[in-house]
Amino acid sequence: PAAAAGWALLLALAVFLPFRYIAPAYARPFIASDAAAIGQPAHPVQITYGGKLALLGYDLTPSTAAPGQEVTLRLYWRVLSGMDQNYSVTTQLLSGEGLLGQDDSFPGQGRIATGRLQPGQYFSDTYTVQVSPTAGPPLIARVKVGLYDGQLAKLPALDASGQELAEPIVGELPIQGSATAATAEPPLATFGSALQLLP
């Protein structure tokens, strides 16, 4: 009886696990024919990439982050024209210190092939970026979204007025200073209990 119960448990797991964990990971991405079906972004933007895709907006969670923390960026797209190849997306956190975090992947975590999309379609996808654990004093990171072809050539990004953007920055993310950075050297000056001037 114990062996039979063990086999029954293994059989139940073999039947249950693919539907519970594997199938959702490979589920067909939702691609809509109207913008309302994919939802409304919290932060609207209007950037077009090479006449291929238009970025309509984004959601950023959380709205502030700490060094080492992961942030989730959801992007909302509209297809402008047919594409003969699959483009990849880069999402970056930039500051005066340099690159603070980056994620590079195909849309839909690899499940959306841009070469199969049709003009007029809409979709959204999500990217996770980890803030560098060594990010320094409190700062504002710029959130960049870029598109690249198979040879890693950057697609030109245009704003709503048709002007080319040197860096397609879509928003900002306040980043708290790390505890180690704040205590590495004593402050140059202290102003009451609310503000310190760091070296």
C-alpha positions in Angstrom: 0.0 0.0 0.0 2.8 2.4 0.8 4.5 1.8 -2.5 1.2 2.3 -4.3 0.5 5.5 -2.5 4.0 6.8 -3.5 3.4 5.9 -7.1 0.0 7.6 -7.0 1.6 10.8 -5.6 4.3 10.8 -8.2 1.7 10.3 -11.0 -0.4 13.2 -9.6 2.6 15.5 -9.5 3.5 14.5 -13.1 0.1 15.5 -14.2 -0.3 18.6 -12.1 3.1 20.3 -12.4 3.2 20.9 -16.2 -0.2 22.6 -16.1 0.6 24.6 -13.0 4.2 25.8 -13.7 5.4 24.9 -17.2 2.4 25.8 -19.3 2.1 29.4 -17.9 5.8 30.0 -18.7 5.2 29.2 -22.4 1.7 30.6 -22.7 0.9 32.5 -25.9 1.4 36.2 -25.3 -1.6 38.4 -25.5 -1.6 40.6 -28.6 -4.6 42.8 -29.1 -6.1 44.8 -32.0 -6.9 47.9 -29.9 -5.1 49.8 -27.1 -7.8 49.4 -24.5 -7.3 45.7 -24.4 -3.8 45.9 -23.0 -4.6 48.5 -20.4 -3.6 52.1 -19.7 0.0 52.9 -18.8 0.6 54.9 -15.6 3.2 57.0 -17.4 2.3 57.8 -21.0 5.1 58.5 -23.5 5.3 58.7 -27.3 8.5 57.4 -28.7 8.8 55.6 -32.1 11.7 53.3 -33.0 12.7 53.2 -36.6 9.1 53.5 -37.8 8.6 49.9 -36.5 7.2 50.2 -33.0 5.8 53.0 -30.9 6.2 53.0 -27.1 3.0 54.3 -25.6 3.9 54.3 -22.0 5.2 52.3 -19.0 4.6 51.3 -15.4 7.4 51.2 -12.9 7.3 49.2 -9.7 8.3 50.3 -7.1 8.4 54.0 -7.7 11.6 54.3 -5.7 14.3 51.7 -5.1 17.4 50.9 -3.0 20.7 49.5 -4.1 20.5 45.8 -5.0 16.7 46.0 -5.3 14.9 44.7 -8.4 12.4 47.0 -10.2 9.8 45.9 -12.7 9.2 47.9 -15.9 6.1 47.1 -18.0 6.1 48.6 -21.5 3.1 49.2 -23.7 3.7 49.0 -27.5 1.9 49.6 -30.8 3.1 48.0 -34.0 3.6 50.6 -36.7 4.7 48.5 -39.7 5.6 44.9 -40.6 9.1 43.8 -39.6 11.4 41.4 -41.4 13.4 40.4 -38.3 13.1 40.0 -34.5 14.2 43.0 -32.5 15.4 43.0 -29.0 14.7 45.5 -26.2 17.2 46.9 -23.8 16.1 48.6 -20.5 18.7 50.5 -18.6 19.1 52.6 -15.5 21.6 55.4 -16.1 23.1 58.1 -13.8 26.2 60.3 -13.6 27.9 57.3 -12.1 27.2 55.3 -15.3 25.1 52.2 -15.8 23.2 51.2 -12.7 21.2 48.3 -14.1 20.3 46.6 -17.4 18.1 44.0 -18.9 18.3 42.8 -22.5 15.8 40.4 -24.0 13.3 39.8 -26.8 9.8 41.2 -26.1 7.5 39.0 -24.0 10.5 37.4 -22.4 11.3 35.8 -25.7 7.7 34.8 -26.6 7.0 37.6 -28.9 8.7 37.5 -32.3 8.5 41.0 -33.8 8.9 39.5 -37.3 5.4 38.0 -36.9 3.6 41.1 -35.7 1.2 43.0 -37.9 0.6 46.8 -38.2 -2.1 48.0 -35.8 -1.5 45.4 -33.1 -0.8 46.2 -29.4 1.0 44.3 -26.7 2.7 44.9 -23.4 5.7 43.2 -21.9 7.6 43.2 -18.6 11.3 43.6 -17.8 13.1 43.2 -14.4 16.2 45.3 -13.8 18.3 45.0 -10.7 19.7 48.3 -9.3 23.5 48.0 -8.8 24.3 47.1 -5.1 27.1 49.7 -5.2 24.9 52.6 -6.3 26.2 55.6 -4.4 24.5 58.4 -2.5 20.8 59.1 -3.2 20.3 59.9 -6.9 17.8 60.0 -9.7 18.4 57.3 -12.3 17.1 57.8 -15.9 15.1 55.0 -17.4 16.2 54.2 -20.9 14.4 51.9 -23.4 16.1 51.0 -26.7 15.5 48.7 -29.6 18.2 46.7 -31.4 18.3 44.5 -34.5 20.0 41.2 -34.9 23.4 42.8 -35.5 22.9 45.0 -32.4 22.4 48.1 -34.5 20.3 50.6 -32.6 17.0 51.7 -34.1 16.6 55.5 -34.2 14.2 56.8 -31.6 12.0 59.8 -32.3 9.9 61.9 -29.9 6.3 63.0 -30.6 7.6 66.0 -32.6 9.7 63.8 -34.9 13.0 64.8 -33.4 15.6 62.1 -33.0 16.6 61.3 -29.4 20.3 60.7 -28.6 19.1 58.6 -25.6 15.5 57.4 -25.5 14.8 58.3 -21.9 11.3 57.5 -20.8 11.3 58.4 -17.1 13.1 58.6 -13.8 13.7 56.4 -10.8 14.8 57.8 -7.4 17.4 55.5 -5.8 18.2 55.7 -2.1 21.8 55.8 -1.1 23.4 52.5 0.1 24.2 52.3 3.8 27.9 51.5 3.0 28.2 54.5 0.7 26.6 56.8 3.3 29.0 55.7 6.1 32.2 55.2 4.2 33.4 58.7 5.0 32.3 61.3 7.5 30.1 64.1 6.2 31.7 67.4 5.3 28.9 69.2 7.1 25.6 68.5 8.9 22.6 70.8 8.7 20.4 70.1 11.7 19.1 66.5 11.7 17.7 66.4 8.2 20.7 67.0 5.8 24.3 66.0 5.4 26.9 67.1 2.8 28.9 64.1 1.8 32.4 64.2 0.3 
